[in-house]
Amino acid sequence: MNRILVLSVILFSISFLSDGQSWEETVHSKKATLDLFWNTSAPFIFYDSKGELSGVEYENILLFKKFLRHKYSIDLTLNWIEIKSFNTVLDTIKNSKIQSQFGVSAFSITPERKQILKFTNSYLSDIVVFVSSKGSPIVTTPAEIDGLITGKTAICIKATIYEDLLYDLRNRLDINFDIKFIGSDESVIGYIGSHRDCFGFIDLPIYLNLVRNGDGNSVTRQNLFTDQGTGYGYIMPLNSNWKIPFDEFLTDQQYKRELANIISKYFGKEYLDFIGKLYSGGELGTTILTEEKELQLALIENANLKLDKEETIRKLLTSGVIVTTLLLLIIGILFFNNAKNTKLLILKKNQIERQQESIRKQNEQLTIQNEQLVSLNEEKNNLVRILAHDMRAPLGQIIGSVNLLNDPPPELESNQKQMLMEAVERNAKKADEMIRRILDIDVLENNKKLAAVGEVDINQILADASQRYNPIAIKKGIRLETYLATENCIITSDSLLIALIIENLISNAIKFSKTGTSIKVSAEVSNEDVLFKVADQGPGFTKDDKQLIFNRFQRLSAKPTGGEHSIGLGLSIVKKYVLDLGGEASLESEEGKGSTFFIRIPNQSPMMERAS
């Protein structure tokens, strides 16, 4: 109630500040906003089961918006404002000076209201009927009327035409009765129907809807005190000239037909026929009684049709039960006669299922063996690829050294020749060791790791790698910087695999680095492990490259800078060797800013197979 009072005060205050948008201004500007204050009054305006606005007056306003767009090209905005009291809607519009405000709640047009409000023309006849509680007798004589009303309670919503009619009835008949006011969100007919010794006035459309839905017996309609008013209309402030377009809309033949369809939707086509009979000169009470009887006859006919339909369904169900019983009897006989055959079929089926299960298990074993053979073959192929890839470095060193020994330059000294011979021997032994391990039958057939544990000098591996790849780096104008471990440089691991890991990373860094850049190789040795770092200033790796970098045969976005050949196998070999040594490989890289590979190898890892 406080919210309603505050809203009314605000609207009343606004009315002194502005007259709102007039109809003439709207015709000029081609757009306007209507404030539509409403209170629930089903079926005129209400929220439906989906929580959406519905009702005759709601759809009629939407039709008015369509009319203005079609006739005047006006874009109308509708601002629906719900008010919790019917009387507050009246007071809000009465006190307003804003021309573009409307009241929408099934307002009956009366001379008294026209003194304080402006009404549109009527869009529907305003007829009220007098009803009393269920079981009340039909009264006709003054004495019977006195007995029906005296000491009883009239039910009404305050500030409605029902209240005026009750006061007029009390004065006219000089009969004493109480008047109970209920909320505007409550139903007068619902209250009378659920209480004894009550009576009141209700709108005819509401009563006829009750009869059409089969609930007409919840109250008793008395065939007296029936009143026909001017009709229902929308209310506006006295200074509003929006009555002009609305009355024009109500007289437009096309929209009158659409309005008739809206009324039929909520009240039924019978109500429009009833109004037609009244305008054709029919007596009001007789016409209502006739309409009431016709609706009741229609209900009886519908009930009879429903009974006939139910009888037909009952007969069909009975026939269905009989047919079903016969079918079940036939099926039972057939089942009994074929029981032996069924047992034989079940035995045969079980035998076949056992055979199928045996075949399935054999197939599973064959599939597993086949997968093992495929995996073994793939592993052999992978080891051969690794051999082919990693044999290139020692063979290249051997070929280079032999060429120098076969055709030595004059300045080659004897100690240098001795170093070349040692390099040939060292690389030949390295190649032999690689071939021996990869072609080991036990490794091939049992999928064992290649690692063979022994004492490893980390600084020696870094020095050998630096000596081997420094000439290649110098040739490309790249500075290869090697930082040896300061202490604890001896660990227990596999020297061959560690050397191949470092050489692959250095080779890869040289291959993808540009002239003028540097490559840094370092090692940090602890009691638990050794951490190798190989950092370059190359092109780095993209986000997508990082997902694929350790996969085999991956061609990444970066290209070799000196036209070198790359088959995308080196980093996958690094990953395999690191895993064989029980270690971890990781990468830090940003596209365009170089890369750093981190290789962590454990000291005396329990995962490695010791050399015999």
Secondary structure in CASP SS format (residue, H / E / C, confidence):
PFRMAT SS
TARGET T0000
AUTHOR 0000-0000-0000
METHOD secondary structure of the structure
MODEL  1
M C 1.00
N H 1.00
R H 1.00
I H 1.00
L H 1.00
V H 1.00
L H 1.00
S H 1.00
V H 1.00
I H 1.00
L H 1.00
F H 1.00
S H 1.00
I H 1.00
S H 1.00
F H 1.00
L H 1.00
S C 1.00
D C 1.00
G C 1.00
Q C 1.00
S C 1.00
W H 1.00
E H 1.00
E H 1.00
T H 1.00
V H 1.00
H H 1.00
S H 1.00
K C 1.00
K E 1.00
A E 1.00
T E 1.00
L E 1.00
D E 1.00
L E 1.00
F E 1.00
W E 1.00
N C 1.00
T C 1.00
S E 1.00
A C 1.00
P C 1.00
F C 1.00
I E 1.00
F E 1.00
Y E 1.00
D C 1.00
S C 1.00
K C 1.00
G C 1.00
E C 1.00
L E 1.00
S E 1.00
G C 1.00
V H 1.00
E H 1.00
Y H 1.00
E H 1.00
N H 1.00
I H 1.00
L H 1.00
L H 1.00
F H 1.00
K H 1.00
K H 1.00
F H 1.00
L H 1.00
R H 1.00
H H 1.00
K H 1.00
Y H 1.00
S C 1.00
I C 1.00
D E 1.00
L E 1.00
T E 1.00
L E 1.00
N E 1.00
W E 1.00
I E 1.00
E E 1.00
I C 1.00
K C 1.00
S C 1.00
F H 1.00
N H 1.00
T H 1.00
V H 1.00
L H 1.00
D H 1.00
T H 1.00
I H 1.00
K H 1.00
N H 1.00
S C 1.00
K C 1.00
I C 1.00
Q C 1.00
S C 1.00
Q E 1.00
F E 1.00
G E 1.00
V E 1.00
S E 1.00
A E 1.00
F E 1.00
S E 1.00
I C 1.00
T C 1.00
P H 1.00
E H 1.00
R H 1.00
K H 1.00
Q C 1.00
I C 1.00
L C 1.00
K E 1.00
F E 1.00
T C 1.00
N C 1.00
S C 1.00
Y C 1.00
L E 1.00
S C 1.00
D C 1.00
I E 1.00
V E 1.00
V E 1.00
F E 1.00
V E 1.00
S E 1.00
S E 1.00
K C 1.00
G C 1.00
S C 1.00
P C 1.00
I C 1.00
V C 1.00
T C 1.00
T C 1.00
P H 1.00
A H 1.00
E H 1.00
I H 1.00
D H 1.00
G H 1.00
L H 1.00
I H 1.00
T C 1.00
G C 1.00
K C 1.00
T E 1.00
A E 1.00
I E 1.00
C E 1.00
I E 1.00
K C 1.00
A C 1.00
T C 1.00
I H 1.00
Y H 1.00
E H 1.00
D H 1.00
L H 1.00
L H 1.00
Y H 1.00
D H 1.00
L H 1.00
R H 1.00
N H 1.00
R H 1.00
L H 1.00
D C 1.00
I C 1.00
N C 1.00
F C 1.00
D E 1.00
I E 1.00
K E 1.00
F E 1.00
I E 1.00
G C 1.00
S C 1.00
D C 1.00
E C 1.00
S C 1.00
V H 1.00
I H 1.00
G H 1.00
Y H 1.00
I H 1.00
G H 1.00
S H 1.00
H C 1.00
R C 1.00
D C 1.00
C E 1.00
F E 1.00
G E 1.00
F E 1.00
I E 1.00
D E 1.00
L H 1.00
P H 1.00
I H 1.00
Y H 1.00
L H 1.00
N H 1.00
L H 1.00
V H 1.00
R H 1.00
N C 1.00
G C 1.00
D C 1.00
G H 1.00
N H 1.00
S H 1.00
V E 1.00
T E 1.00
R E 1.00
Q E 1.00
N E 1.00
L E 1.00
F E 1.00
T E 1.00
D E 1.00
Q E 1.00
G C 1.00
T C 1.00
G C 1.00
Y E 1.00
G E 1.00
Y E 1.00
I E 1.00
M E 1.00
P C 1.00
L C 1.00
N C 1.00
S C 1.00
N C 1.00
W C 1.00
K H 1.00
I H 1.00
P H 1.00
F H 1.00
D H 1.00
E H 1.00
F H 1.00
L H 1.00
T H 1.00
D C 1.00
Q H 1.00
Q H 1.00
Y H 1.00
K H 1.00
R H 1.00
E H 1.00
L H 1.00
A H 1.00
N H 1.00
I H 1.00
I H 1.00
S H 1.00
K H 1.00
Y H 1.00
F H 1.00
G C 1.00
K H 1.00
E H 1.00
Y H 1.00
L H 1.00
D H 1.00
F H 1.00
I H 1.00
G H 1.00
K H 1.00
L H 1.00
Y H 1.00
S C 1.00
G C 1.00
G C 1.00
E C 1.00
L H 1.00
G H 1.00
T H 1.00
T H 1.00
I H 1.00
L H 1.00
T H 1.00
E H 1.00
E H 1.00
K H 1.00
E H 1.00
L H 1.00
Q H 1.00
L H 1.00
A H 1.00
L H 1.00
I H 1.00
E H 1.00
N H 1.00
A H 1.00
N H 1.00
L H 1.00
K H 1.00
L H 1.00
D H 1.00
K H 1.00
E H 1.00
E H 1.00
T H 1.00
I H 1.00
R H 1.00
K H 1.00
L H 1.00
L H 1.00
T H 1.00
S H 1.00
G H 1.00
V H 1.00
I H 1.00
V H 1.00
T H 1.00
T H 1.00
L H 1.00
L H 1.00
L H 1.00
L H 1.00
I H 1.00
I H 1.00
G H 1.00
I H 1.00
L H 1.00
F H 1.00
F H 1.00
N H 1.00
N C 1.00
A H 1.00
K H 1.00
N H 1.00
T H 1.00
K H 1.00
L H 1.00
L H 1.00
I H 1.00
L H 1.00
K H 1.00
K H 1.00
N H 1.00
Q H 1.00
I H 1.00
E H 1.00
R H 1.00
Q H 1.00
Q H 1.00
E H 1.00
S H 1.00
I H 1.00
R H 1.00
K H 1.00
Q H 1.00
N H 1.00
E H 1.00
Q H 1.00
L H 1.00
T H 1.00
I H 1.00
Q H 1.00
N H 1.00
E H 1.00
Q H 1.00
L H 1.00
V H 1.00
S H 1.00
L H 1.00
N H 1.00
E H 1.00
E H 1.00
K H 1.00
N H 1.00
N H 1.00
L H 1.00
V H 1.00
R H 1.00
I H 1.00
L H 1.00
A H 1.00
H H 1.00
D H 1.00
M C 1.00
R H 1.00
A H 1.00
P H 1.00
L H 1.00
G H 1.00
Q H 1.00
I H 1.00
I H 1.00
G H 1.00
S H 1.00
V H 1.00
N H 1.00
L H 1.00
L H 1.00
N H 1.00
D C 1.00
P C 1.00
P C 1.00
P C 1.00
E C 1.00
L C 1.00
E C 1.00
S H 1.00
N H 1.00
Q H 1.00
K H 1.00
Q H 1.00
M H 1.00
L H 1.00
M H 1.00
E H 1.00
A H 1.00
V H 1.00
E H 1.00
R H 1.00
N H 1.00
A H 1.00
K H 1.00
K H 1.00
A H 1.00
D H 1.00
E H 1.00
M H 1.00
I H 1.00
R H 1.00
R H 1.00
I H 1.00
L C 1.00
D C 1.00
I H 1.00
D H 1.00
V H 1.00
L H 1.00
E H 1.00
N H 1.00
N C 1.00
K C 1.00
K C 1.00
L C 1.00
A C 1.00
A C 1.00
V E 1.00
G E 1.00
E E 1.00
V E 1.00
D E 1.00
I H 1.00
N H 1.00
Q H 1.00
I H 1.00
L H 1.00
A H 1.00
D H 1.00
A H 1.00
S H 1.00
Q H 1.00
R H 1.00
Y H 1.00
N H 1.00
P H 1.00
I H 1.00
A H 1.00
I H 1.00
K H 1.00
K C 1.00
G C 1.00
I C 1.00
R E 1.00
L E 1.00
E E 1.00
T E 1.00
Y E 1.00
L C 1.00
A C 1.00
T C 1.00
E C 1.00
N C 1.00
C C 1.00
I E 1.00
I E 1.00
T E 1.00
S E 1.00
D C 1.00
S H 1.00
L H 1.00
L H 1.00
I H 1.00
A H 1.00
L H 1.00
I H 1.00
I H 1.00
E H 1.00
N H 1.00
L H 1.00
I H 1.00
S H 1.00
N H 1.00
A H 1.00
I H 1.00
K H 1.00
F H 1.00
S C 1.00
K C 1.00
T C 1.00
G C 1.00
T C 1.00
S E 1.00
I E 1.00
K E 1.00
V E 1.00
S E 1.00
A E 1.00
E E 1.00
V E 1.00
S C 1.00
N C 1.00
E C 1.00
D E 1.00
V E 1.00
L E 1.00
F E 1.00
K E 1.00
V E 1.00
A E 1.00
D E 1.00
Q C 1.00
G C 1.00
P C 1.00
G C 1.00
F C 1.00
T C 1.00
K H 1.00
D H 1.00
D H 1.00
K H 1.00
Q H 1.00
L H 1.00
I C 1.00
F C 1.00
N C 1.00
R C 1.00
F C 1.00
Q C 1.00
R C 1.00
L C 1.00
S C 1.00
A C 1.00
K C 1.00
P C 1.00
T C 1.00
G C 1.00
G C 1.00
E C 1.00
H C 1.00
S C 1.00
I C 1.00
G C 1.00
L C 1.00
G H 1.00
L H 1.00
S H 1.00
I H 1.00
V H 1.00
K H 1.00
K H 1.00
Y H 1.00
V H 1.00
L H 1.00
D H 1.00
L C 1.00
G C 1.00
G C 1.00
E E 1.00
A E 1.00
S E 1.00
L E 1.00
E E 1.00
S E 1.00
E C 1.00
E C 1.00
G C 1.00
K C 1.00
G C 1.00
S E 1.00
T E 1.00
F E 1.00
F E 1.00
I E 1.00
R E 1.00
I E 1.00
P E 1.00
N C 1.00
Q C 1.00
S C 1.00
P C 1.00
M C 1.00
M C 1.00
E C 1.00
R E 1.00
A C 1.00
S C 1.00
END
